[in-house]
């Protein structure tokens, strides 16, 4: 997990004192943001990301790790998926406070300036493992699912990446 913090020592102290964390190991003392491996206690403990992504069509819109815990926004397909995810988190003794649930269109920033076609292509590519190493799907399979050509899918993905990179370059830094 990457941790964005201005007080690395405070974060590490808080994480180590967390009863659900057996070991927190920095992978590099020089990377910024810091990168850690986290070993959770209990033979059946599942890493948080595994739990959050245990349901198909789950999109992590935003995730912030602090010394106080994790704050995240998820996009889930329906109420049943929300219920199953909450049940999995509870079984792993992960405390959850739900701030809000909404139905319908996600916050406008969720699409990050992408067109509907680009957004659909990026989500499908991610779900099908196009960005995995090694790739688990190819442009032809994505094109068949989207009922378009592989050239069109490639263009959508490249334009989406350019839009996201422009957004990153122009986004003011946050503390």
C-alpha positions as a Markdown table, in Angstrom:
| # | Residue | x | y | z |
|---|---|---|---|---|
| 1 | Unk | 0.0 | 0.0 | 0.0 |
| 2 | Unk | 1.2 | 3.5 | -0.7 |
| 3 | Unk | 0.8 | 5.9 | 2.2 |
| 4 | Unk | 0.5 | 9.6 | 1.7 |
| 5 | Unk | 1.5 | 11.3 | 4.9 |
| 6 | Unk | 3.6 | 14.2 | 6.1 |
| 7 | Unk | 4.4 | 12.3 | 9.3 |
| 8 | Unk | 5.7 | 8.9 | 8.3 |
| 9 | Unk | 6.8 | 8.0 | 11.9 |
| 10 | Unk | 3.4 | 8.8 | 13.3 |
| 11 | Unk | 1.7 | 6.6 | 10.7 |
| 12 | Unk | 4.1 | 3.7 | 11.3 |
| 13 | Unk | 3.6 | 4.0 | 15.1 |
| 14 | Unk | -0.2 | 4.0 | 14.7 |
| 15 | Unk | -0.2 | 1.1 | 12.2 |
| 16 | Unk | 2.1 | -1.1 | 14.4 |
| 17 | Unk | -0.1 | -0.5 | 17.4 |
| 18 | Unk | -3.2 | -1.5 | 15.4 |
| 19 | Unk | -4.2 | -5.0 | 16.8 |
| 20 | Unk | -5.2 | -6.2 | 13.3 |
| 21 | Unk | -1.7 | -5.6 | 11.9 |
| 22 | Unk | 1.0 | -8.2 | 12.7 |
| 23 | Unk | 3.8 | -6.5 | 10.8 |
| 24 | Unk | 4.3 | -3.3 | 8.7 |
| 25 | Unk | 7.4 | -3.5 | 6.5 |
| 26 | Unk | 8.6 | -0.5 | 4.5 |
| 27 | Unk | 9.7 | -1.8 | 1.1 |
| 28 | Unk | 12.0 | 1.3 | 0.5 |
| 29 | Unk | 13.2 | 4.0 | 2.8 |
| 30 | Unk | 13.5 | 6.4 | -0.1 |
| 31 | Unk | 10.2 | 6.2 | -2.1 |
| 32 | Unk | 7.7 | 9.0 | -1.8 |
| 33 | Unk | 5.0 | 8.2 | -1.1 |
| 34 | Unk | 6.2 | 5.4 | 1.1 |
| 35 | Unk | 5.4 | 1.8 | 0.0 |
| 36 | Unk | 4.7 | -0.9 | 2.7 |
| 37 | Unk | 3.7 | -4.5 | 2.9 |
| 38 | Unk | 1.2 | -5.2 | 5.6 |
| 39 | Unk | 0.8 | -8.6 | 7.3 |
| 40 | Unk | -2.5 | -8.9 | 9.1 |
| 41 | Unk | -3.1 | -11.0 | 12.2 |
| 42 | Unk | -5.2 | -14.2 | 12.1 |
| 43 | Unk | -4.9 | -17.2 | 9.8 |
| 44 | Unk | -8.1 | -16.1 | 8.0 |
| 45 | Unk | -7.3 | -12.4 | 7.8 |
| 46 | Unk | -7.7 | -11.1 | 4.3 |
| 47 | Unk | -6.0 | -7.9 | 3.2 |
| 48 | Unk | -8.3 | -4.9 | 2.9 |
| 49 | Unk | -7.9 | -4.5 | -0.8 |
| 50 | Unk | -8.8 | -8.2 | -1.3 |
| 51 | Unk | -12.0 | -7.6 | 0.7 |
| 52 | Unk | -12.9 | -4.4 | -1.1 |
| 53 | Unk | -12.4 | -6.0 | -4.5 |
| 54 | Unk | -14.1 | -9.3 | -3.6 |
| 55 | Unk | -17.2 | -8.5 | -5.5 |
| 56 | Unk | -17.3 | -8.2 | -9.3 |
| 57 | Unk | -17.8 | -4.7 | -10.7 |
| 58 | Unk | -16.4 | -3.0 | -7.6 |
| 59 | Unk | -14.7 | 0.3 | -8.4 |
| 60 | Unk | -12.6 | 2.0 | -5.7 |
| 61 | Unk | -13.3 | 5.7 | -6.5 |
| 62 | Unk | -11.1 | 7.1 | -3.7 |
| 63 | Unk | -9.0 | 5.6 | -0.9 |
| 64 | Unk | -7.1 | 7.5 | 1.7 |
| 65 | Unk | -5.0 | 5.8 | 4.4 |
| 66 | Unk | -4.3 | 7.8 | 7.5 |
| 67 | Unk | -3.0 | 7.1 | 11.0 |
| 68 | Unk | -6.7 | 6.9 | 12.1 |
| 69 | Unk | -7.7 | 4.3 | 9.5 |
| 70 | Unk | -8.9 | 4.1 | 5.9 |
| 71 | Unk | -11.5 | 6.4 | 4.2 |
| 72 | Unk | -12.8 | 5.1 | 0.9 |
| 73 | Unk | -15.5 | 5.6 | -1.6 |
| 74 | Unk | -16.7 | 2.6 | -3.6 |
| 75 | Unk | -19.0 | 2.2 | -6.5 |
| 76 | Unk | -20.9 | -1.1 | -6.2 |
| 77 | Unk | -23.6 | -2.4 | -8.6 |
| 78 | Unk | -26.4 | -2.9 | -6.2 |
| 79 | Unk | -27.6 | -3.2 | -2.6 |
| 80 | Unk | -27.0 | -7.0 | -2.4 |
| 81 | Unk | -23.3 | -6.4 | -3.3 |
| 82 | Unk | -23.1 | -3.7 | -0.5 |
| 83 | Unk | -24.6 | -6.2 | 2.0 |
| 84 | Unk | -22.2 | -9.0 | 1.0 |
| 85 | Unk | -19.2 | -6.7 | 1.2 |
| 86 | Unk | -20.2 | -5.4 | 4.7 |
| 87 | Unk | -20.7 | -9.0 | 5.8 |
| 88 | Unk | -17.2 | -10.0 | 4.6 |
| 89 | Unk | -15.7 | -6.9 | 6.3 |
| 90 | Unk | -17.5 | -7.8 | 9.6 |
| 91 | Unk | -16.3 | -11.4 | 9.5 |
| 92 | Unk | -12.7 | -10.1 | 9.3 |
| 93 | Unk | -13.4 | -7.7 | 12.2 |
| 94 | Unk | -13.0 | -4.6 | 10.1 |
| 95 | Unk | -15.0 | -1.8 | 11.6 |
| 96 | Unk | -17.0 | 0.2 | 9.1 |
| 97 | Unk | -18.8 | 3.5 | 9.5 |
| 98 | Unk | -21.0 | 4.3 | 6.5 |
| 99 | Unk | -21.2 | 8.0 | 5.9 |
| 100 | Unk | -23.6 | 7.8 | 2.9 |
| 101 | Unk | -25.2 | 5.6 | 0.4 |
| 102 | Unk | -26.5 | 6.9 | -2.9 |
| 103 | Unk | -28.2 | 5.4 | -5.8 |
| 104 | Unk | -27.7 | 6.4 | -9.4 |
| 105 | Unk | -25.0 | 8.5 | -10.9 |
| 106 | Unk | -21.8 | 8.7 | -9.0 |
| 107 | Unk | -20.2 | 12.0 | -8.1 |
| 108 | Unk | -19.2 | 13.9 | -11.3 |
| 109 | Unk | -15.5 | 13.5 | -10.5 |
| 110 | Unk | -15.9 | 9.7 | -10.5 |
| 111 | Unk | -15.6 | 9.8 | -14.4 |
| 112 | Unk | -12.6 | 12.1 | -14.1 |
| 113 | Unk | -13.4 | 14.0 | -17.3 |
| 114 | Unk | -13.7 | 10.9 | -19.4 |
| 115 | Unk | -16.4 | 10.5 | -22.1 |
| 116 | Unk | -19.0 | 7.7 | -21.5 |
| 117 | Unk | -17.3 | 5.5 | -24.1 |
| 118 | Unk | -13.8 | 6.1 | -22.6 |
| 119 | Unk | -15.1 | 5.4 | -19.1 |
| 120 | Unk | -16.8 | 2.2 | -20.2 |
| 121 | Unk | -13.6 | 1.0 | -22.0 |
| 122 | Unk | -11.3 | 1.8 | -19.1 |
| 123 | Unk | -13.6 | 0.0 | -16.6 |
| 124 | Unk | -14.0 | -3.1 | -18.8 |
| 125 | Unk | -10.3 | -3.2 | -19.5 |
| 126 | Unk | -9.5 | -3.0 | -15.8 |
| 127 | Unk | -12.2 | -5.6 | -14.9 |
| 128 | Unk | -10.9 | -8.0 | -17.6 |
| 129 | Unk | -7.2 | -7.7 | -16.7 |
| 130 | Unk | -6.0 | -5.7 | -19.7 |
| 131 | Unk | -3.7 | -3.6 | -17.4 |
| 132 | Unk | -2.5 | -6.6 | -15.5 |
| 133 | Unk | 1.1 | -7.9 | -15.9 |
| 134 | Unk | 0.9 | -10.2 | -17.8 |
| 135 | Unk | -2.3 | -9.1 | -19.6 |
| 136 | Unk | -5.3 | -11.3 | -19.0 |
| 137 | Unk | -7.2 | -10.1 | -22.1 |
| 138 | Unk | -6.5 | -8.3 | -25.3 |
| 139 | Unk | -8.0 | -5.6 | -27.4 |
| 140 | Unk | -10.0 | -8.0 | -29.6 |
| 141 | Unk | -11.8 | -9.5 | -26.6 |
| 142 | Unk | -12.6 | -6.0 | -25.2 |
| 143 | Unk | -13.8 | -4.9 | -28.7 |
| 144 | Unk | -16.1 | -7.9 | -28.9 |
| 145 | Unk | -17.6 | -7.1 | -25.5 |
| 146 | Unk | -18.0 | -3.5 | -26.4 |
| 147 | Unk | -19.4 | -4.3 | -29.9 |
| 148 | Unk | -16.7 | -2.2 | -31.7 |
| 149 | Unk | -13.3 | -2.6 | -33.3 |
| 150 | Unk | -10.1 | -3.2 | -31.5 |
| 151 | Unk | -8.8 | 0.0 | -33.1 |
| 152 | Unk | -11.6 | 2.0 | -31.5 |
| 153 | Unk | -11.0 | 0.4 | -28.1 |
| 154 | Unk | -7.3 | 1.2 | -28.4 |
| 155 | Unk | -8.1 | 4.9 | -29.3 |
| 156 | Unk | -10.6 | 5.1 | -26.4 |
| 157 | Unk | -8.0 | 3.8 | -23.9 |
| 158 | Unk | -5.2 | 6.1 | -25.2 |
| 159 | Unk | -7.5 | 9.1 | -25.1 |
| 160 | Unk | -8.7 | 8.2 | -21.6 |
| 161 | Unk | -5.1 | 7.9 | -20.4 |
| 162 | Unk | -4.2 | 11.3 | -22.0 |
| 163 | Unk | -7.2 | 12.8 | -20.2 |
| 164 | Unk | -6.3 | 11.3 | -16.9 |
| 165 | Unk | -2.6 | 12.4 | -17.3 |
| 166 | Unk | -3.7 | 15.9 | -18.2 |
| 167 | Unk | -5.9 | 16.0 | -15.1 |
| 168 | Unk | -3.0 | 14.8 | -12.9 |
| 169 | Unk | -0.7 | 17.5 | -14.4 |
| 170 | Unk | -3.2 | 20.2 | -13.8 |
| 171 | Unk | -4.6 | 19.1 | -10.5 |
| 172 | Unk | -3.4 | 21.3 | -7.6 |
| 173 | Unk | -1.5 | 19.4 | -4.9 |
| 174 | Unk | -3.5 | 18.4 | -1.8 |
| 175 | Unk | -2.2 | 18.1 | 1.7 |
